[in-house]
C-alpha cells in the first residue's frame, strides 16, 4: 500500500530562474495527491515571487516537514533556508551559491533523518558554482559527495518514450575521449540495470550502447575508442549475464523503430543523449540520479533566465518529476511488500 505519510522535498534551486514559479504552478495543480511535498528555500523570496507573478497562492512557513501533512491542501509549505543576498529575475547572484548548496544539503539531511523519502531539485545556474571551492562538474556529482558510502552517481534521462544514461557528463567535448574508460562504462551500465529493476520493475532490461565516433570509427579502425574501450565493456557486461548490445552508430540508433527495441540507451557524452531525448519529448523528460542511497529527480531544463519573471514558465517537467517520483516510490514498495 502507498504510504501517504511519505513526503517529497522540492529544492528551490536558482532563485533568479523559473524554479520558484514552476513550484508555485505545480502546487496549484496539486498533482502530488499520493504524496505531499514541501519546499526548501527562502520564504521571503517566495513572498517576492508571489508579487512578481501577481499570484494569490497561499504559502506558509513550516518548522518541520511533518507539518506539511496538515497544511498541504491549503498552503504551499516552505522550510525557510534564508539567503544572504537578494535576487533579480534573470540575473543570478554568485553570492547566493552557498545558500543554494545549503538548501540541497538540507534536503539530503531530511532524507537521512527519515523526514522525507526523496528530493526533487529545481534548476540551478551552474556557472556561478565553478571555481576553486566547487570541484564538481554538476549537481549529480555533488550529491554523490554528500553520501557516506562510495557511490557512482549516474545521470539518467527519462521519458515515457526513451531512457538514456550518459557516461561522461558536463565536460568539454574535446576532453570526452580522455575521460572515457572501460571501467566507467561497465560500472554505470551495471548500476543502471539494477535500478531499472528496482525503480521500473524491468526484470531483464535490453540495453543498447552507442559508439563514440562517426560510423563507429571506421576511418581509424585499429585505434578507435570503440575497439579499445567500449567493446571490452560490452563483453564484460555480457560475461555477467546482462543483455547488452552494441556498439551502435548513434546517427541511426534513435530512429523510432530502433529505439523502441531497447529499455535503455547508453550514450558516451552529454549532447549525444540530450539532443535526441529533448527533441523526442522535451517537456516530459526528467533527470534521475542513480547510484545514490536516495531518490533524486529533477526537471530536465535549466533556470530559463531569459523568461524568468515574465510568468510564462512551463511547469510540465516539474509536474512530470513529481509523477515519476511517485511512480518509482510505488514500484519500490511493491518490491518490498
Secondary structure, 3 states (H helix, E strand, C coil): CCCCCCEEEEECCCCCCCHHHHHHHHHHHCCCCCCEEEEEECHHHHHHHHHHHCCCCCEEEECCCCHHHHHCCCCEEEEECCCCCCCECCECCHHHHHHHHHHHHHHHHHHHCCCCCEEEECCCCHHHCCCCCCCCCCHHHHHHHCCCCCCCCEEEEECCCCEEEECCCCCCHHHHHHHCCHHHHHHHHHHHHHHHHHHHCCCCCCEEEECCCHHHHHHHCCCCHHHHHHHHHHHHHHHCCCCEEEEECHHHHCCHHHHCCCCEEEECCHHHHHHHHHHHHHHHCEEEEECCCCEEEEECCCCCCCCCCCCCCCCHHHHHHHHHHHHHHHHHHHHHC
